[in-house]
Amino acid sequence: MIQGIGTDICDVRRIRASLERHGERFARRILSDGELAVWKSRSARWPERGLRYLATRFSAKEAFSKAVGLGLRMPMTWRLCEIANLASGKPVIVLHGGLKDWFETKGWVAHVTVTDESDYAASFVVVEKRAIE
């Protein structure tokens, strides 16, 4: 059964402006340690690709916070919600710390998709009750 749905569209130009104003400190506030390493690697090879990576992660975390009904208040924090990729490239949500504990006690599972195109990044998250096995 679906527990929540969240969507977000993010203006990549806004993320660029925040990054220019605050530098890496902005990325460190939004990204988990694993995401930060990927962002640095992508940014070093192609800055625009790094920027879009940051924008998709920002968007996906916003969509997740809406789907679980918390917004950005505890236990939801930027760094405790990680958007990773399986070997196939499929994006997945990996939770950490208190957010992981809170989410698991609900018996929920989350599904995420992300996309970006020129000036926008968008995400969609569905949270559902885990099927009884």
C-alpha positions in Angstrom: 0.0 0.0 0.0 1.3 3.4 -0.9 2.2 5.6 2.1 3.3 8.7 0.4 4.3 10.3 -2.9 6.8 13.1 -3.4 8.0 15.0 -6.4 10.4 17.9 -6.8 11.7 20.0 -9.7 14.9 21.9 -9.1 16.3 24.8 -11.2 19.9 23.8 -11.9 20.8 27.5 -12.2 19.7 28.0 -8.6 22.1 25.2 -7.5 24.9 26.8 -9.6 24.3 30.1 -7.9 24.4 28.5 -4.4 27.6 26.6 -5.3 29.2 29.8 -6.6 28.2 31.7 -3.5 29.1 29.1 -0.9 31.6 26.8 -2.7 32.1 23.2 -1.5 30.5 24.0 1.8 27.1 24.0 0.1 27.7 20.5 -1.4 29.0 19.3 2.0 25.7 20.4 3.6 23.6 18.5 1.0 25.5 15.4 0.2 26.4 12.3 2.3 30.1 11.3 2.3 29.6 8.8 -0.5 27.7 11.3 -2.6 30.4 13.9 -2.0 33.1 11.6 -3.3 31.1 11.0 -6.5 30.3 14.7 -6.9 34.0 15.6 -6.6 35.0 13.0 -9.1 32.3 14.0 -11.6 33.1 17.7 -11.1 36.8 17.2 -11.7 36.2 15.5 -15.1 33.3 17.7 -16.2 32.0 20.5 -14.0 28.6 20.6 -15.6 28.1 16.9 -14.9 29.0 17.5 -11.2 26.5 20.3 -11.0 23.7 18.2 -12.4 24.6 15.4 -10.0 24.3 17.8 -7.1 21.0 19.1 -8.4 19.5 15.6 -8.9 20.5 14.7 -5.3 19.0 17.9 -3.9 15.8 17.2 -5.8 15.5 13.6 -4.8 16.0 14.4 -1.1 13.3 17.0 -1.3 11.0 14.5 -3.0 11.8 11.9 -0.3 11.1 14.3 2.5 7.7 15.1 1.0 6.9 11.4 0.4 7.5 10.5 4.1 5.7 13.6 5.3 8.5 15.2 7.3 9.8 17.9 5.2 13.2 18.9 6.4 12.7 18.3 10.1 14.1 15.6 12.3 14.9 12.8 11.8 15.1 13.9 8.1 18.4 15.7 7.3 20.2 16.2 4.0 23.1 14.0 4.9 21.2 11.1 6.4 19.4 10.5 3.1 21.7 9.3 0.4 20.8 8.8 -3.3 23.1 6.0 -4.6 23.1 3.9 -7.7 23.0 0.2 -8.2 25.5 -1.3 -10.6 22.8 -1.2 -13.3 22.5 2.6 -12.7 19.1 2.4 -11.0 18.9 5.1 -8.3 18.2 3.9 -4.8 17.6 5.6 -1.4 20.1 4.7 1.3 19.2 6.0 4.8 21.6 6.4 7.7 21.4 7.0 11.5 18.2 8.1 13.1 16.4 8.5 9.8 17.1 4.9 8.9 15.8 3.7 12.3 12.7 5.8 12.0 11.9 4.7 8.5 12.6 1.0 9.2 10.2 0.9 12.2 7.5 2.1 9.9 8.1 -1.0 7.7 8.4 1.2 4.6 10.3 0.9 1.4 11.1 3.8 -1.0 11.5 4.0 -4.7 13.1 6.9 -6.5 13.7 8.1 -10.0 15.8 11.2 -11.0 16.2 13.0 -14.3 17.9 16.2 -15.5 17.6 18.2 -18.7 19.4 21.5 -19.4 18.2 23.8 -16.6 16.1 21.4 -14.5 16.5 18.3 -12.4 13.4 16.4 -11.3 12.7 13.5 -9.0 9.8 11.3 -8.0 9.6 9.1 -4.9 7.0 6.6 -3.9 7.0 5.2 -0.3 5.0 2.0 0.3 4.4 -0.4 3.2 6.9 -3.3 2.8 5.1 -6.5 1.7 4.7 -9.1 4.4 6.9 -12.1 3.5 
